[in-house]
């Protein structure tokens, strides 16, 4: 997979992961099961979303370099 496509898909995955994690956080907060310092758009959501995007990007670029 070309680096541009891998970066584009990684950016899309990051955005989708942030949206899904924010939704899950809102649900947990509404149910009253969240710790006191968990908030929407916080470090946990962005950190996990970034981890998902980086893992995909590394795997996509590693596969393309191995086949080239």
C-alpha contacts under 8 A as a table, 3 or more apart, distances in Angstrom:
res1	aa1	res2	aa2	distance
1	X	5	X	6.58
1	X	6	X	6.46
1	X	60	X	6.36
1	X	61	X	6.82
1	X	63	X	7.51
1	X	64	X	5.22
2	X	5	X	5.45
2	X	6	X	6.30
2	X	61	X	7.46
2	X	64	X	6.91
3	X	6	X	4.99
3	X	7	X	6.04
3	X	61	X	6.37
4	X	7	X	5.14
4	X	8	X	6.11
5	X	8	X	4.99
5	X	9	X	6.09
6	X	9	X	5.25
6	X	10	X	6.02
6	X	56	X	7.87
6	X	57	X	5.69
6	X	60	X	6.04
6	X	61	X	6.88
7	X	10	X	4.98
7	X	11	X	6.15
7	X	57	X	6.43
8	X	11	X	5.18
8	X	12	X	6.31
9	X	12	X	5.01
9	X	13	X	6.07
10	X	13	X	4.99
10	X	14	X	6.11
10	X	53	X	4.70
10	X	54	X	7.06
10	X	56	X	6.35
10	X	57	X	5.80
11	X	14	X	5.04
11	X	15	X	6.35
11	X	53	X	6.75
12	X	15	X	5.22
12	X	16	X	6.20
13	X	16	X	5.12
13	X	17	X	5.90
13	X	49	X	7.65
13	X	52	X	7.24
13	X	53	X	5.79
14	X	17	X	5.16
14	X	18	X	6.18
14	X	49	X	5.11
14	X	50	X	5.98
14	X	52	X	6.88
14	X	53	X	5.29
15	X	18	X	5.20
15	X	19	X	6.30
15	X	49	X	7.58
16	X	19	X	5.14
16	X	20	X	6.15
17	X	20	X	5.10
17	X	21	X	5.91
17	X	48	X	7.83
17	X	49	X	5.03
17	X	52	X	7.63
18	X	21	X	5.17
18	X	22	X	5.96
18	X	41	X	7.88
18	X	45	X	5.96
18	X	46	X	6.31
18	X	49	X	5.60
19	X	22	X	5.21
19	X	23	X	6.23
20	X	23	X	5.09
20	X	24	X	6.21
21	X	24	X	4.98
21	X	25	X	6.02
21	X	45	X	5.69
21	X	49	X	7.86
22	X	25	X	4.95
22	X	26	X	6.12
22	X	40	X	5.66
22	X	41	X	6.50
22	X	45	X	6.66
23	X	26	X	5.13
23	X	27	X	6.26
24	X	27	X	5.07
24	X	28	X	6.19
25	X	28	X	5.09
25	X	29	X	6.06
25	X	34	X	7.90
25	X	38	X	7.82
25	X	39	X	7.21
25	X	40	X	6.26
26	X	29	X	5.09
26	X	30	X	6.01
26	X	40	X	6.86
27	X	30	X	5.07
27	X	31	X	6.17
28	X	31	X	5.14
28	X	32	X	6.26
28	X	33	X	5.51
28	X	34	X	5.56
29	X	32	X	5.05
29	X	33	X	6.16
29	X	34	X	5.18
30	X	33	X	7.81
31	X	34	X	7.83
34	X	38	X	6.33
35	X	38	X	5.60
38	X	42	X	7.24
39	X	42	X	5.54
40	X	45	X	7.56
41	X	45	X	6.14
41	X	46	X	6.95
42	X	45	X	5.63
42	X	46	X	6.49
43	X	46	X	5.33
43	X	47	X	5.66
44	X	47	X	5.18
44	X	48	X	6.05
45	X	48	X	5.39
45	X	49	X	6.07
46	X	49	X	5.08
46	X	50	X	5.90
47	X	50	X	5.13
47	X	51	X	6.15
48	X	51	X	5.00
48	X	52	X	6.30
49	X	52	X	5.18
49	X	53	X	6.33
50	X	53	X	5.10
50	X	54	X	6.05
51	X	54	X	5.16
51	X	55	X	6.06
52	X	55	X	5.29
52	X	56	X	6.31
53	X	56	X	5.27
53	X	57	X	6.11
54	X	57	X	5.03
54	X	58	X	6.04
55	X	58	X	5.32
55	X	59	X	6.22
56	X	59	X	5.24
56	X	60	X	6.00
57	X	60	X	5.14
57	X	61	X	6.07
58	X	61	X	5.30
58	X	62	X	5.90
59	X	62	X	5.09
59	X	63	X	6.16
60	X	63	X	5.39
60	X	64	X	6.37
61	X	64	X	5.12
61	X	65	X	6.14
62	X	65	X	5.26
62	X	66	X	6.15
63	X	66	X	5.14
63	X	67	X	6.37
64	X	67	X	5.35
64	X	68	X	6.20
65	X	68	X	5.16
